[in-house]
Amino acid sequence: MDLNSASTVVLQVLTQATSQDTAVLKPAEEQLKQWETQPGFYSVLLNIFTNHTLDINVRWLAVLYFKNGIDRYWRRVAPHALSEEEKSTLRAGLITNFNEPINQIATQIAVLIAKVARLDCPRQWPELIPTLIESVKVQDDLRQHRALLTFYHVTKTLASKRLAADRKLFYDLASGIYNFACSLWNHHTDTFLQQVSSGNEAAVLSSLERTLLSLKVLRKLTVNGFVEPHKNMEVMGFLHGIFDRLKQFLECSRSVGTNNVCRDRLEKTIILFTKVLLDFLDQHPFSFTPLIQRSLEFSVSYVFTEVGEGITFERFIVQCMNLIKMIVKNYAYKPSKNFEDSSPETLEAHKIKMAFFTYPTLTEICRRLVSHYFLLTEEELTMWEEDPEGFTVEETGGDSWKYSLRPCTEVLFIDIFHEYNQTLTPVLLEMMQTLQGPTNVEDMNALLIKDAVYNAVGLAAYELFDSVDFDQWFKNQLLPELQVIHNRYKPLRRRVIWLIGQWISVKFKSDLRPMLYEAICNLLQDQDLVVRIETATTLKLTVDDFEFRTDQFLPYLETMFTLLFQLLQQVTECDTKMHVLHVLSCVIERVNMQIRPYVGCLVQYLPLLWKQSEEHNMLRCAILTTLIHLVQGLGADSKNLYPFLLPVIQLSTDVSQPPHVYLLEDGLELWLVTLENSPCITPELLRIFQNMSPLLERSSENLRTCFKIINGYIFLSSTEFLQTYAVGLCQSFCELLKEITTEGQVQVLKMDQLLGNMIEMWVDRMDNITQPERRKLSALALLSLLPSDNSVIQDKFCGIINISVEGLHDVMTEDPETGTYKDCMLMSHLEEPKVTEDEEPPTEQDKRKKILALKDPVHTVSLQQFTYEKLKAQQELLGEQAFQPLMETVDTEIVTQLQEFLQGF
């Protein structure tokens, strides 16, 4: 592609590709796609996006096409790879000028340079790093910033490479530029600190931006650039200096004031300091040992004393708590039970920890966590009132503990309490003792303190097992608190029912459960929605517990199910509906068939909820789970759900429909339990099997469930099912067989040998079959090969007779009155077994299996008679003269035993 002639044409097509008119846009995109593999195309793009006079959108698009081309065509081995000559020209052009005026385009250029560096630096691009180092020294603000931005992205990309050779190259790079990177960072940091009081916001922001970028470079070099960083004085000097710099930056927050942009950048820089420490601790725990004392002193002073008041902010507090937690939990710092087996590095770190975490320090941390950080804030209480469902979702925390203050605080409390439980248990017990009896509803602070202490007791439930008589506390303290219905007491009602849920699986006497169920019924009618949602959670934990007894629960089932259904209707958030549905599913699963009288309302509501949740696939997954347990509970009566149930299965298991990505696994499970509980086949149930063929083609992790579904159809109505789908199934199975190994395919092709080898192996491995039913079936199967004049079968005649006699020994019993033998596995009928209370009632498929068992040859064919008939047929086929030599191949003792079993025929 000639640069001069092509530039105008490419520019015109790029302009068309930015159009909002699809009639113009689509042909332009197609043309650009064709040019992707043309030599010279990327040189044209480089000329376009470095021309600052052109339209920003066109330049942006040119950068994106260039960046995507690196992934596809830069590697030497890639199809349509760029020539080495063009790549050399492009590399030189990319670092000629760091003067891009548009921030977003500058970032994209920095990223694409880093992509090239990942493939070519340093061997094919040795000049990149020296050029960047020289460029970040220039006095021009724009050029310096753009070079620093590129320097960061290149460092970040090279640090992410994991092959040993690449790691060695990055170690060499880090050693060579670390001193410069430190000097650069110190220069920009000092400049910022000098300017912060000047009042020149533009200058402050500019120097702070450079401080942030240079610190990002140092973070990658420090964490990823050294095998033993503690042996490098510059690295350890930088890390030790972080704490003083952090103090300076935290103090700067007073000067910055409320300037949103500057404050945001300042807080990002402060957080980046803490990330350096956290990453270094994670990657180099023993190198971090000299920093343990300073890290703990710094974090504890800012988080648990007055030092941090007025200058700390939530994300910083979270990072400090994570630093404390990682030091407390770090396995590298925990000695073995036998101290002598521990490394000196471990013992040194452990010694520092033990010296820091004294009784006064631990006590202060524990009390401060509970009495300060556990307290519900004004913002949380306001959210409780204005958005109760949002408050509930926010409280659960999920995986957000690393970034959200409350979950992070609770995790830190759990970890410290677990590590130092002997010290902290008396402290928490003392806090409990001061809160006995009811609390004045007018004293909101006292109510919030009690809420916080109860939170701590719940979080530490496993550690307090031997120290708290929870059963007595439940009866004497907690139950009466649940009965206080004043509106201001609702935080405690909600906390107490949560607390009980935490102790259910730890220590809760079974006899007390009816009292708890009574309380749950009352709380599910509470005026406050948050209390009701929390109560539903505790109910789930209760019925999930291994000590759950259905007989205790049944008197409350109707009331609870009705109230849970009302709660499901009332809540509006997708997450909350999912949660309540999971509780309902859990209840249905535990009580099974006992749920039948109470599910009418839910059955009517689920189709509406399914329709409303069209855009919420996770909620639909919860509905599928509920339907699975509902079908199991309803048994054969689940047929009444088919008008709703079968379309749900159809959609969930149709791989041509986008929702199947989320719904398939649960949809298949629902399909299976529907078949297992179906009393009979229906045309609609038969029709949805059309979804199966594409599922079998995928040969996925769901294949096992698919085969169970196929078996389910065969058990349900083999004739009708196979008449409709047998041909397609055979084709699918043949396709599946192509997945077997080449060796397996070769063996299948050796059919002159296969039958004989199979019979020989069968006979040889007969002793591996231990179940008498299977042994009889094997004997019947081998005998079914007779009569035959096939030489292979006749060669194996002796083995077939041996197996048959072994089978006769297994199944024949002697009638003492007549002295004759009979097959003990023959059945004329199958009695319906009695189901005990502890057993689940049989599904419709279980019943079908039992009926089918009556037709099983093991139970309908006499091995004695079958053996006689097959031998007689073989004798008639060959004639006495040829049959006798065949019998002589059998051991005489086996022949004698055979004759004894066949007396009377």
Secondary structure, 3 states (H helix, E strand, C coil): CCHHHHHHHHHHHHHHHCCCCHHHHHHHHHHHHHHCCCCCHHHHHHHHHCCCCCCHHHHHHHHHHHHHHHHHHCCCCCCCCCCHHHHHHHHHHHCCCCCCCCHHHHHHHHHHHHHHHHHHCCCCCCCHHHHHHHHCCCCCHHHHHHHHHHHHHHHHHHHCCCCHHHHHHHHHHHHHHHHHHHHHHHHHHHHHHHHCCCCCHHHHHHHHHHHHHHHHHHHHHHHHCCCCHHHCHHHHHHHHHHHHHHHHHHHHHHHHCCCHHHHHHHHHHHHHHHHHHHHHHHHCCCCCHHHHHHHHHHHHHHHHCHHHCCCCCHHHHHHHHHHHHHHHHCHHHCCCCCHHHCCHHHHHHHHHHHHHCCHHHHHHHHHHHHHHHCCCCHHHHHHHHHCHHHHHHHHHCHHHHHCCHHHHHHHHHHHHHHHCHHHHHHHHHHHHHCCCCCCCCCCHHHHHHHHHHHHHHHHCCCCCCCCCCHHHHHHHHHHHHHCCCCHHHHHHHHHHHHHHHHHCCCCCCHHHHHHHHHHHHHHCCCCCHHHHHHHHHHHHHHHHCCCCCHHHHHHHHHHHHHHHHHHHHHCCCHHHHHHHHHHHHHHHHHHHHHHHHHCHHHHHHHHHHHHHCCCCHHHHHHHHHHHHHHHHHHHHHHHHHHHHHHHHHHHHCCCCCCCHHHHHHHHHHHHHHHHHCCCCCCHHHHHHHHHHHHHHHHCCCCHHHHHHHHHHHHHHHHHHHHHHHHHHHHHHHHHHHCCCCHHHHHHHHCHHHHHHHHHHHHHHCHHHCCCHHHHHHHHHHHHCCCCCCCHHHHHCHHHHHHHHHHHHHHHEEECCCCCCEEECCCCCCCCCCCCCCCCCCCCHHHHHHHHHHHHCHHHHCCHHHHHHHHHHHHHHHHCHHHHHHHHHCCCHHHHHHHHHHCCCC
